[in-house]
């Protein structure tokens, strides 16, 4: 599977002001401040699977902070621990950079691939000290059939250029022996985890769970990071003013969170009637969902769907509509929605990119839509 531009890339760049970019970074810093609090970690882990309680020394790569732009400023709609598209967007930004001659406009990427490589090296050294990283397994179910398989190949190329032997495999192709994870005769140092089974619950992932918990391999991103960052229940903690004050969070941080994250509640059956009445102002998301699966705009759900939501683990988030972009596609003006993603490591934004789409949620099925490079303008 090759990197087909028509499948991945939008027909235009996206423009974000320096103020908007700074506001997003401020919100990210506020979130990271709370996540580093022991009281928050205790609360986040209390309702997480036991595997998430194990805390390795590494942090987790390719954190994605997703925003919508509103008239009152950027709104953080969710956080992902295995945010896809980093290297693909790096290529895209590099492709646009020499073409853009407008003064005072910059694309947010000089040496992103080197940042990515350094990030993986840092993950390894945090867990293994000064040992050399010699092998990486990029792991996903049926990887060659995944939409993002071309990106897996980009990662493989990047790692191998540095002399790191790299394979792309399913979990079932790995085995545990002699205190290590193996693929055939290759001992694996680090697993770049692209699975959406965030806590290794599937029986076929039991080997990964065992190796992770016994530190026989470095896993990134890992269950502990997902529990602290990406479980959507945490968005309710970030927007709970009383709880934040009880944790003695700095007032400026509290205000940044309340202004920058749509108010979020964990859905409870006891509040069904109230939620139904308020549904048109809400967006419903499963707690451990990914890729917009199982998400619903409240103004478009039926009573039948709502009753199913009430029975399962969901959050209800105040609806923060995405901004819009008008593009000429084959002579027809079309309206695209805009979703912004910040790739973050150690609290630092490495790359800002966008996704243009039509429909209820982000997707790669719209002609002219897809990943869009972000240009920062004054």
C-alpha positions in Angstrom: 0.0 0.0 0.0 1.6 3.3 -1.2 1.1 6.8 0.2 -1.7 8.0 -2.2 -2.1 11.8 -1.8 -5.7 11.6 -2.8 -6.5 9.4 0.2 -4.7 11.3 2.8 -4.2 15.0 1.9 -6.7 17.9 1.7 -6.8 20.3 -1.2 -5.5 23.3 0.7 -3.5 24.4 3.8 -5.2 25.7 7.0 -4.3 29.0 8.5 -4.1 29.6 12.3 -3.1 32.8 14.0 -0.2 33.0 16.4 -2.7 33.9 19.1 -4.7 30.8 18.5 -1.6 28.6 18.4 -0.5 30.1 21.7 -3.9 29.6 23.3 -3.8 25.9 22.4 -0.4 25.5 23.9 -1.6 27.3 27.0 -4.5 24.8 27.4 -2.1 21.9 26.8 0.2 23.2 29.5 -2.8 23.5 31.9 -3.8 19.9 31.2 -0.3 18.7 31.8 -0.1 20.6 35.0 -3.1 18.8 36.4 -2.0 15.4 35.1 1.2 15.7 37.0 -0.7 16.1 40.3 -0.7 12.9 42.5 -4.3 13.5 43.5 -5.4 13.7 39.8 -3.5 10.5 39.0 -5.1 8.7 41.9 -8.6 9.8 40.7 -7.9 8.9 37.1 -6.5 5.5 38.0 -9.2 4.6 40.5 -11.6 3.6 37.7 -9.0 2.2 35.3 -8.0 -1.4 34.7 -5.3 -2.8 37.0 -2.8 -2.9 34.1 -3.0 0.9 33.9 -1.7 1.1 37.5 1.7 -0.1 36.5 3.8 3.0 35.8 6.9 2.5 33.5 9.5 5.2 33.3 8.7 6.2 29.7 6.0 8.6 28.9 4.3 7.6 25.6 4.9 8.8 22.1 2.6 10.7 19.7 0.2 12.3 22.1 -2.5 14.1 20.2 -4.5 17.1 21.5 -7.5 17.8 19.2 -9.1 21.2 19.1 -12.0 23.0 17.4 -11.7 26.7 16.9 -14.6 28.7 18.4 -15.3 32.5 18.5 -14.2 32.4 22.1 -11.0 30.6 21.4 -9.7 27.0 20.8 -11.7 24.2 22.5 -9.9 21.0 23.4 -12.4 18.2 22.5 -10.2 15.2 23.2 -6.7 13.7 23.9 -5.4 10.6 22.1 -2.4 8.5 23.1 -1.7 6.9 19.8 -2.5 9.8 17.5 -2.0 8.8 13.9 -0.6 10.8 11.0 2.5 12.4 12.6 5.0 11.4 9.9 2.5 11.8 7.1 1.8 15.4 8.3 5.5 15.9 8.5 5.9 15.1 4.9 3.0 17.3 4.0 4.3 20.3 5.8 7.7 19.9 4.2 6.0 19.7 0.8 4.2 23.0 1.4 7.1 24.9 3.0 9.1 25.7 -0.2 5.9 26.6 -2.0 4.7 29.2 0.4 6.4 32.6 -0.3 3.9 34.8 1.5 5.8 37.0 4.1 5.5 36.3 7.8 3.8 32.9 7.3 5.6 29.8 8.7 4.7 26.1 8.6 5.3 24.5 12.0 8.0 22.0 11.0 11.7 22.4 10.3 13.0 19.0 11.4 10.0 17.1 12.6 11.3 13.6 11.6 14.3 14.2 13.8 12.1 15.2 16.7 10.1 12.0 16.2 13.3 9.9 16.2 14.6 11.7 19.3 11.3 11.0 21.0 11.6 7.3 20.5 15.2 7.3 21.6 14.1 9.2 24.7 11.4 6.7 25.5 14.0 3.9 25.3 16.5 5.7 27.5 13.9 6.6 30.1 13.3 2.9 30.6 16.7 1.4 29.7 19.3 4.0 30.5 22.3 4.1 28.3 21.6 0.8 26.5 21.5 1.0 22.7 18.1 0.8 21.0 18.6 -1.9 18.2 15.2 -3.2 17.3 11.6 -1.9 17.1 8.3 -3.7 16.3 5.5 -1.5 15.0 2.5 -3.5 16.3 -1.2 -3.4 15.1 -3.8 -5.9 14.2 -3.4 -6.9 10.5 -1.1 -3.9 9.9 -1.0 -4.2 6.2 -4.7 -3.8 6.0 -4.8 -0.7 8.2 -5.6 2.7 6.6 -2.5 4.1 8.2 -0.2 1.3 7.0 1.7 3.7 4.7 2.7 5.7 7.8 3.9 2.5 9.5 6.3 2.1 6.5 7.5 5.7 7.0 8.3 5.0 10.6 10.1 1.8 9.6 12.2 3.8 7.0 13.0 6.5 9.6 14.2 4.0 12.2 16.2 1.9 9.8 18.0 5.0 8.5 19.4 5.1 12.0 20.4 1.5 12.0 17.5 0.3 14.1 16.1 -3.0 12.8 12.4 -2.5 12.4 9.4 -4.8 11.7 5.7 -4.2 11.2 3.7 -7.1 12.7 0.5 -8.3 14.3 0.7 -9.2 18.0 0.1 -12.9 17.1 3.4 -13.0 15.3 5.3 -12.3 18.5 6.5 -14.8 21.1 7.9 -14.5 24.6 11.0 -16.5 25.5 14.2 -16.1 27.5 12.9 -12.9 29.1 12.3 -11.1 25.8 9.8 -10.5 23.1 10.8 -12.2 19.8 9.8 -12.2 16.1 11.4 -15.2 14.6 15.0 -14.8 15.6 14.9 -11.1 16.3 14.7 -9.9 19.9 12.5 -6.8 20.2 13.7 -3.9 22.3 10.8 -1.6 21.9 7.2 -1.9 20.7 5.6 1.1 19.0 2.0 0.3 20.0 -0.6 1.2 17.4 -3.3 -1.1 18.9 -6.7 0.4 19.8 -7.0 -2.3 22.6 -5.5 0.3 24.9 -5.4 -2.0 28.0 -4.5 -5.3 26.2 -7.8 -6.8 27.1 -8.1 -9.1 24.1 -6.9 -12.7 24.7 -4.6 -12.4 21.6 -2.9 -9.5 23.4 -2.2 -11.4 26.6 1.5 -11.8 25.6 1.9 -8.1 25.3 0.3 -7.5 28.7 2.7 -10.0 30.3 5.8 -8.6 28.6 4.7 -5.0 29.5 4.0 -5.7 33.1 7.2 -7.7 33.6 9.3 -5.1 31.7 10.6 -7.5 29.2 10.0 -4.9 26.4 9.5 -1.1 26.3 6.0 -0.3 25.2 5.0 3.1 23.9 2.4 4.4 24.1 1.2 2.3 27.1 -1.9 1.6 29.2 -0.8 4.0 32.0 -0.5 6.9 29.6 -4.0 6.1 28.2 -5.5 6.1 31.7 -4.0 9.5 32.6 -4.5 11.2 29.3 -7.0 9.6 26.8 -9.8 8.0 28.9 -12.5 10.5 28.0 -13.7 10.3 31.6 -10.8 12.6 32.4 -12.4 15.5 30.5 -15.0 15.6 33.2 -12.3 16.0 35.8 -10.6 18.8 33.8 -13.9 20.7 33.7 -15.0 20.0 37.3 -14.4 23.4 39.0 -15.2 22.2 42.5 -12.9 19.2 42.2 -10.0 21.3 40.7 -10.3 23.7 43.6 -10.3 20.8 46.1 -7.1 19.7 44.5 -5.7 23.2 45.1 -5.0 23.7 41.4 -3.7 27.2 40.5 -6.5 29.6 39.8 -5.1 30.6 36.4 -4.8 27.0 35.4 -8.4 26.4 36.5 -9.7 29.3 34.4 -7.7 28.1 31.4 -9.2 24.6 31.6 -12.8 25.9 32.1 -12.5 28.3 29.2 -10.6 25.9 26.9 -12.4 22.6 27.4 -16.2 22.1 26.7 -18.0 21.2 29.9 -18.1 17.4 30.2 -20.1 14.9 32.3 -20.0 11.2 32.7 -23.3 9.8 31.5 -25.4 8.3 34.3 -28.7 6.5 33.9 -30.1 8.5 36.8 -29.8 11.7 34.6 -31.3 10.2 31.5 -34.3 12.6 31.4 -32.2 15.7 31.9 -29.7 14.6 29.3 -32.4 13.9 26.8 -33.8 17.4 27.3 -30.3 18.9 26.8 -29.2 16.5 24.0 -29.2 19.2 21.3 -26.4 21.0 23.1 -24.3 17.9 23.7 -22.0 15.5 22.0 -21.8 11.9 23.2 -18.6 9.9 23.2 -17.7 6.4 24.5 -15.1 6.5 27.4 -12.5 4.4 25.6 -13.5 5.0 22.0 -11.2 6.0 19.2 -11.4 7.4 15.7 -14.9 8.9 16.2 -16.4 5.3 16.6 -19.6 5.3 18.5 -19.8 9.1 18.8 -23.1 11.0 18.3 -24.2 14.6 18.0 -27.1 15.0 20.4 -29.3 16.9 18.0 -29.2 14.0 15.6 -29.8 10.9 17.8 -33.0 9.0 18.1 -34.5 7.9 21.3 -33.4 4.3 20.5 -29.8 5.3 20.2 -30.0 7.5 23.3 -31.3 4.5 25.3 -28.2 2.5 24.2 -25.9 5.3 25.2 -27.4 5.4 28.7 -26.7 1.7 29.1 -23.0 2.0 28.2 -19.9 4.0 29.4 -20.2 7.4 27.7 -19.4 11.1 28.4 -21.7 14.0 27.4 -19.6 17.0 26.3 -21.0 20.4 25.5 -21.1 20.7 21.7 -18.2 22.8 20.4 -18.8 23.0 16.6 -15.7 23.0 14.4 -14.8 26.0 12.3 -15.4 25.9 8.6 -13.4 26.3 5.5 -14.7 27.0 1.9 -12.8 25.3 -0.9 -13.2 25.1 -4.6 -13.3 21.3 -5.5 -13.6 20.7 -9.3 -15.3 24.0 -9.8 -17.8 23.5 -7.0 -17.6 25.5 -3.7 -17.7 23.1 -0.8 -17.8 23.7 3.0 -15.3 21.7 5.1 -15.1 21.4 8.8 -11.8 21.9 10.5 -10.2 19.8 13.3 -6.8 20.8 14.6 -4.3 18.3 16.1 -1.3 19.2 18.2 1.3 16.4 18.4 2.8 16.7 21.9 5.7 15.0 23.8 6.8 16.0 27.3 4.2 18.8 27.2 5.8 20.4 24.2 4.0 20.8 20.9 6.1 19.2 18.1 3.7 19.8 15.2 0.4 21.5 14.5 -1.7 20.1 11.7 -5.4 20.0 10.6 -8.0 17.6 9.2 -10.6 18.9 6.8 -13.8 16.8 6.5 -17.5 16.8 5.9 -20.1 14.9 7.9 -20.6 14.4 11.6 -17.0 13.4 12.5 -13.5 13.5 11.1 -13.0 11.1 8.2 -10.9 10.5 5.1 -13.9 9.8 2.8 -14.5 13.4 1.6 -13.2 14.5 -1.8 -10.8 17.4 -1.2 -10.6 16.5 2.5 -7.9 14.9 4.7 -4.8 16.1 6.4 -4.0 19.7 5.9 -0.7 21.5 6.8 -1.1 24.4 9.2 0.5 27.8 8.4 0.9 30.1 11.4 0.1 33.7 10.5 0.5 36.9 12.6 
